[in-house]
């Protein structure tokens, strides 16, 4: 759904653009762990990836990208 919103804001986005924007605008999760023992750290990690998706920030970035 968020990707559809991003594409409605900018139909010229490539899959790479979308992936980078979602990752760059995500809210980082710095605490917690998975059942497999992966620990959340600052930045991208195995426990939480890039973090929580921020749909507003991703769509804002999409609309500002030429």
C-alpha positions in Angstrom: 0.0 0.0 0.0 2.8 2.4 0.9 4.6 1.7 -2.4 1.3 2.5 -4.3 1.1 5.9 -2.4 4.7 6.6 -3.3 4.1 5.8 -7.0 1.0 8.0 -7.0 3.2 10.8 -5.8 5.9 10.1 -8.4 5.2 7.5 -11.1 8.8 7.7 -12.4 10.3 5.9 -9.4 12.2 2.7 -10.0 12.1 -0.3 -7.7 15.6 0.7 -6.5 14.4 4.3 -5.7 11.4 2.8 -3.7 13.6 0.4 -1.8 16.2 3.1 -0.9 13.5 5.7 0.1 11.7 3.2 2.3 15.0 2.3 4.0 16.3 5.9 4.3 13.0 7.2 5.9 12.4 4.3 8.2 12.3 4.9 12.0 15.2 3.1 13.6 14.5 0.5 16.3 17.4 0.4 18.8 16.2 -2.0 21.5 14.9 -5.5 21.5 15.8 -8.9 20.2 14.4 -11.7 18.0 13.6 -15.2 19.1 16.8 -16.3 17.4 18.9 -13.9 19.5 19.5 -11.1 17.0 19.7 -7.8 18.9 18.4 -4.5 17.6 21.1 -1.9 17.3 21.4 1.7 16.0 21.1 1.6 12.2 20.3 -1.3 10.0 20.6 -4.7 11.8 19.4 -8.3 11.5 16.7 -7.9 14.2 14.7 -5.0 12.7 16.2 -4.3 9.3 15.9 -0.6 8.6 13.2 -0.2 11.3 9.5 0.9 11.1 8.2 2.2 7.8 7.3 5.9 7.9 4.8 6.2 5.2 4.5 10.0 5.4 8.2 10.5 5.1 8.6 8.0 2.3 5.7 9.6 0.3 7.1 13.1 1.0 10.5 12.0 -0.3 8.9 10.4 -3.4 7.1 13.6 -4.3 10.3 15.7 -4.0 12.4 13.4 -6.2 12.6 14.4 -9.9 
